[in-house]
Amino acid sequence: MRTTMTNTRTLKRAERLDRLPPYLFVELARAKSALEADGVDLVDLGIGDPDLPTFPEIVEALQAACADPATHRYPAQRGDASLRRAIAGWIRRRHGVDLDPEREVLVLIGTKEGLGHLPTAVLDPGRVALVPDPGYPVYQASSWLAGGEVVHLPLDSERGFRPDLEAVPRRAMEAAQLLFLNYPNNPTGAAADPEFFQLAANLAREHGFLVANDAAYAEIVYEGTGASFLGADGAKDVGIEFHSLSKTFNMTGWRVGYVIGNADAIDALATVKDNVDSCVFTAIQRAAEAALALPEARIAAQVEVYRRRRDALVDGLRKTGWRVPRPRASFYVWARVPTGEDSQAFAARVLTEAHVVTTPGVGFGPAGEGHVRMALTASEERIAEAVDRIRRIL
Ligand SMILES: *Cc1c(COP(=O)(O)O)cnc(C)c1O
């Protein structure tokens, strides 16, 4: 008798999966689990996932919404009209950009989902996506999965972690259909820069590519303003921007975000999504609406929490002699490895000898080598403990 079991062993995976890089942190993840299994107390500055709980008003809004049977049916395909209006109001208040909630706002199952589907909607096989390096790995993975080519744009501290767009080879510029940006930036902590956004918008118009700015950290900014790409002149003609409730309201597990901007690009992405998903649970969308209605002072207060943590980590590590830059935005500290080790060796030693979890920079791309990322997702007290432990092994 033939069984399907014997067949699964010889399953041939689609060749497109071969383009994805191997998971770099297998060893590190194994070492972390082994230490945890031994009951070792680790300070985890690894993954960028807020340790603080979702604001209670949002939890209450979900509780009320899911008791209403009207939320139990399929959601509106492109997002609840009332949430889309709330998003337009929020962006108007926070970033001074006017949006048509019908055509210029699309609700996503988290930003990652939208970034993951975008190249399928706007990037043809063989054409180029320009991707920052170091960068959030989804940009290149989704471009490869769509059959596109990736050209990396190195970010270095001398240029404020902004890519040199004028140095991109002419052929790559001509083949480009998509430019990913990510300001405020993960992993470098660089803030948005209105002049750079304007340059990107101008080049996009000249060369005919779409700009997609990932603004997941738009509300975690310590200095300055102008966090939205859509604030640049003509930006809405050439670009879209991804926003998330995950980091702003400590809702990473809830899976809700949105994309705003150019109506044609948004319609293209929505067309992909019309065919693969059915949007976000309506009760979660109502809770998201409650989040966007919270007093803005609540967000400012949370930024102050991250600011104190940032200063505790930066000032503490500087006292050990490690020259750590102070980030202007996001909840990451991005620093050059202070020893001669490569980033994986250094992170492994910090883990096994100091019991502090960090992320080796090479995981964000080749230009991340020689750096390490530390997330401010632990209390000030635990950060002080991490500094103390790291001091002893440097
Ligand atoms: C956390 C993060 C995201 C993911 O956001 P979700 O809305 O939770 O999917 C996207 N981009 C960057 C740069 C992030 O760090």
The ligand as an SDF file (V2000), in Angstrom:
LIG
                    3D

 15 15  0  0  0  0  0  0  0  0999 V2000
    9.8530   44.7760   14.1610 C   0  0  0  0  0  0  0  0  0  0  0  0
   10.0570   45.2520   12.7610 C   0  0  0  0  0  0  0  0  0  0  0  0
    9.0650   45.0650   11.8070 C   0  0  0  0  0  0  0  0  0  0  0  0
    7.8740   44.1540   12.0500 C   0  0  0  0  0  0  0  0  0  0  0  0
    6.7590   44.7810   12.3960 O   0  0  0  0  0  0  0  0  0  0  0  0
    5.4030   43.9520   12.5110 P   0  0  0  0  0  0  0  0  0  0  0  0
    4.3810   45.0060   12.2970 O   0  0  0  0  0  0  0  0  0  0  0  0
    5.3720   43.3530   13.8710 O   0  0  0  0  0  0  0  0  0  0  0  0
    5.3740   42.9130   11.4440 O   0  0  0  0  0  0  0  0  0  0  0  0
    9.2330   45.6190   10.5550 C   0  0  0  0  0  0  0  0  0  0  0  0
   10.3540   46.2800   10.2420 N   0  0  0  0  0  0  0  0  0  0  0  0
   11.3450   46.4480   11.1170 C   0  0  0  0  0  0  0  0  0  0  0  0
   12.5580   47.1820   10.7100 C   0  0  0  0  0  0  0  0  0  0  0  0
   11.2280   45.9270   12.4080 C   0  0  0  0  0  0  0  0  0  0  0  0
   12.2480   46.0320   13.2520 O   0  0  0  0  0  0  0  0  0  0  0  0
  1  2  1  0
  2  3  1  0
  2 14  2  0
  3  4  1  0
  3 10  2  0
  4  5  1  0
  5  6  1  0
  6  7  2  0
  6  8  1  0
  6  9  1  0
 10 11  1  0
 11 12  2  0
 12 13  1  0
 12 14  1  0
 14 15  1  0
M  END
$$$$
